[in-house]
Amino acid sequence: ITTAPNLTFTSGASIPTFTTGSWFKDLNFSTTTFDIGGAPTINVAGNLTLSASGGAPITLIYTATFNMVGTGLATLNGRRPTAIAINTAGTITSVAAMQVDTAFTITAGTMDFANFAVTITSGTFTWSGGTFTNMTSITASTFTLNGPTYAFSSGTITATTVNITGNGSLTFSGTASLPSVSTINQTLGNVTFGKSATFT
């Protein structure tokens, strides 16, 4: 991590190719309008900044998985990467609402959502280690709690299916909301309801 280089694209539409497993400290796409070729996994040890160009569609999908492995800021600028993984001993902080295409995974470290929403367009939010803070809204097809203990007392999780696996523990209380859950699958762990819940 200490020797990972910074990489900033200043502008342009030419499609770069990243090797899966590439390492960068700060990765900044500036005002570029390209996608990423080859669907790689890219390790980011510092700040991740996706394109802020008004010339690219706001729904531009980056066909890449960004593996956040240090401490830094996640600035997606309305862009939508295929997946984001939080796997760090540090803290990743969101600076705006986050939208991801298929998967958002937390395995180690801290994800500070800074009271911004996170949306997984057609996939799963998986929490198997570490923690997240300042969550107001998570929207995904599936929310999977695989191990951690979660005192869910505020915020909203909008998911059709909630999976409790790997000795995970979910306590639903306070002002927390589960507005669209139709199924809770509990294979291990505990689910505790400290307030009424309605399943669709």
Secondary structure as a PSIPRED ss2 file (coil, helix, strand):
# PSIPRED VFORMAT (PSIPRED V4.0)

   1 I C   1.000  0.000  0.000
   2 T C   1.000  0.000  0.000
   3 T C   1.000  0.000  0.000
   4 A C   1.000  0.000  0.000
   5 P C   1.000  0.000  0.000
   6 N C   1.000  0.000  0.000
   7 L E   0.000  0.000  1.000
   8 T E   0.000  0.000  1.000
   9 F C   1.000  0.000  0.000
  10 T C   1.000  0.000  0.000
  11 S C   1.000  0.000  0.000
  12 G C   1.000  0.000  0.000
  13 A C   1.000  0.000  0.000
  14 S C   1.000  0.000  0.000
  15 I C   1.000  0.000  0.000
  16 P C   1.000  0.000  0.000
  17 T E   0.000  0.000  1.000
  18 F C   1.000  0.000  0.000
  19 T C   1.000  0.000  0.000
  20 T C   1.000  0.000  0.000
  21 G C   1.000  0.000  0.000
  22 S E   0.000  0.000  1.000
  23 W E   0.000  0.000  1.000
  24 F E   0.000  0.000  1.000
  25 K C   1.000  0.000  0.000
  26 D C   1.000  0.000  0.000
  27 L E   0.000  0.000  1.000
  28 N E   0.000  0.000  1.000
  29 F C   1.000  0.000  0.000
  30 S C   1.000  0.000  0.000
  31 T C   1.000  0.000  0.000
  32 T C   1.000  0.000  0.000
  33 T C   1.000  0.000  0.000
  34 F C   1.000  0.000  0.000
  35 D C   1.000  0.000  0.000
  36 I C   1.000  0.000  0.000
  37 G E   0.000  0.000  1.000
  38 G C   1.000  0.000  0.000
  39 A C   1.000  0.000  0.000
  40 P C   1.000  0.000  0.000
  41 T E   0.000  0.000  1.000
  42 I E   0.000  0.000  1.000
  43 N E   0.000  0.000  1.000
  44 V E   0.000  0.000  1.000
  45 A C   1.000  0.000  0.000
  46 G C   1.000  0.000  0.000
  47 N C   1.000  0.000  0.000
  48 L E   0.000  0.000  1.000
  49 T E   0.000  0.000  1.000
  50 L C   1.000  0.000  0.000
  51 S C   1.000  0.000  0.000
  52 A C   1.000  0.000  0.000
  53 S C   1.000  0.000  0.000
  54 G C   1.000  0.000  0.000
  55 G C   1.000  0.000  0.000
  56 A C   1.000  0.000  0.000
  57 P C   1.000  0.000  0.000
  58 I C   1.000  0.000  0.000
  59 T C   1.000  0.000  0.000
  60 L C   1.000  0.000  0.000
  61 I E   0.000  0.000  1.000
  62 Y E   0.000  0.000  1.000
  63 T E   0.000  0.000  1.000
  64 A E   0.000  0.000  1.000
  65 T E   0.000  0.000  1.000
  66 F E   0.000  0.000  1.000
  67 N E   0.000  0.000  1.000
  68 M E   0.000  0.000  1.000
  69 V C   1.000  0.000  0.000
  70 G C   1.000  0.000  0.000
  71 T C   1.000  0.000  0.000
  72 G E   0.000  0.000  1.000
  73 L E   0.000  0.000  1.000
  74 A E   0.000  0.000  1.000
  75 T E   0.000  0.000  1.000
  76 L C   1.000  0.000  0.000
  77 N C   1.000  0.000  0.000
  78 G C   1.000  0.000  0.000
  79 R C   1.000  0.000  0.000
  80 R E   0.000  0.000  1.000
  81 P E   0.000  0.000  1.000
  82 T E   0.000  0.000  1.000
  83 A E   0.000  0.000  1.000
  84 I E   0.000  0.000  1.000
  85 A E   0.000  0.000  1.000
  86 I E   0.000  0.000  1.000
  87 N E   0.000  0.000  1.000
  88 T E   0.000  0.000  1.000
  89 A E   0.000  0.000  1.000
  90 G E   0.000  0.000  1.000
  91 T E   0.000  0.000  1.000
  92 I E   0.000  0.000  1.000
  93 T E   0.000  0.000  1.000
  94 S E   0.000  0.000  1.000
  95 V C   1.000  0.000  0.000
  96 A C   1.000  0.000  0.000
  97 A C   1.000  0.000  0.000
  98 M E   0.000  0.000  1.000
  99 Q E   0.000  0.000  1.000
 100 V E   0.000  0.000  1.000
 101 D C   1.000  0.000  0.000
 102 T C   1.000  0.000  0.000
 103 A E   0.000  0.000  1.000
 104 F E   0.000  0.000  1.000
 105 T E   0.000  0.000  1.000
 106 I E   0.000  0.000  1.000
 107 T E   0.000  0.000  1.000
 108 A E   0.000  0.000  1.000
 109 G E   0.000  0.000  1.000
 110 T E   0.000  0.000  1.000
 111 M E   0.000  0.000  1.000
 112 D E   0.000  0.000  1.000
 113 F C   1.000  0.000  0.000
 114 A C   1.000  0.000  0.000
 115 N C   1.000  0.000  0.000
 116 F C   1.000  0.000  0.000
 117 A C   1.000  0.000  0.000
 118 V E   0.000  0.000  1.000
 119 T E   0.000  0.000  1.000
 120 I E   0.000  0.000  1.000
 121 T C   1.000  0.000  0.000
 122 S C   1.000  0.000  0.000
 123 G C   1.000  0.000  0.000
 124 T E   0.000  0.000  1.000
 125 F E   0.000  0.000  1.000
 126 T E   0.000  0.000  1.000
 127 W E   0.000  0.000  1.000
 128 S C   1.000  0.000  0.000
 129 G C   1.000  0.000  0.000
 130 G C   1.000  0.000  0.000
 131 T E   0.000  0.000  1.000
 132 F E   0.000  0.000  1.000
 133 T E   0.000  0.000  1.000
 134 N C   1.000  0.000  0.000
 135 M C   1.000  0.000  0.000
 136 T C   1.000  0.000  0.000
 137 S E   0.000  0.000  1.000
 138 I E   0.000  0.000  1.000
 139 T E   0.000  0.000  1.000
 140 A C   1.000  0.000  0.000
 141 S C   1.000  0.000  0.000
 142 T E   0.000  0.000  1.000
 143 F E   0.000  0.000  1.000
 144 T E   0.000  0.000  1.000
 145 L E   0.000  0.000  1.000
 146 N E   0.000  0.000  1.000
 147 G C   1.000  0.000  0.000
 148 P C   1.000  0.000  0.000
 149 T E   0.000  0.000  1.000
 150 Y E   0.000  0.000  1.000
 151 A E   0.000  0.000  1.000
 152 F E   0.000  0.000  1.000
 153 S C   1.000  0.000  0.000
 154 S C   1.000  0.000  0.000
 155 G C   1.000  0.000  0.000
 156 T E   0.000  0.000  1.000
 157 I E   0.000  0.000  1.000
 158 T E   0.000  0.000  1.000
 159 A C   1.000  0.000  0.000
 160 T C   1.000  0.000  0.000
 161 T E   0.000  0.000  1.000
 162 V E   0.000  0.000  1.000
 163 N E   0.000  0.000  1.000
 164 I E   0.000  0.000  1.000
 165 T E   0.000  0.000  1.000
 166 G C   1.000  0.000  0.000
 167 N C   1.000  0.000  0.000
 168 G C   1.000  0.000  0.000
 169 S E   0.000  0.000  1.000
 170 L E   0.000  0.000  1.000
 171 T E   0.000  0.000  1.000
 172 F E   0.000  0.000  1.000
 173 S C   1.000  0.000  0.000
 174 G C   1.000  0.000  0.000
 175 T C   1.000  0.000  0.000
 176 A C   1.000  0.000  0.000
 177 S E   0.000  0.000  1.000
 178 L C   1.000  0.000  0.000
 179 P C   1.000  0.000  0.000
 180 S C   1.000  0.000  0.000
 181 V C   1.000  0.000  0.000
 182 S C   1.000  0.000  0.000
 183 T E   0.000  0.000  1.000
 184 I E   0.000  0.000  1.000
 185 N E   0.000  0.000  1.000
 186 Q E   0.000  0.000  1.000
 187 T C   1.000  0.000  0.000
 188 L C   1.000  0.000  0.000
 189 G C   1.000  0.000  0.000
 190 N E   0.000  0.000  1.000
 191 V E   0.000  0.000  1.000
 192 T E   0.000  0.000  1.000
 193 F E   0.000  0.000  1.000
 194 G C   1.000  0.000  0.000
 195 K C   1.000  0.000  0.000
 196 S C   1.000  0.000  0.000
 197 A C   1.000  0.000  0.000
 198 T C   1.000  0.000  0.000
 199 F C   1.000  0.000  0.000
 200 T C   1.000  0.000  0.000
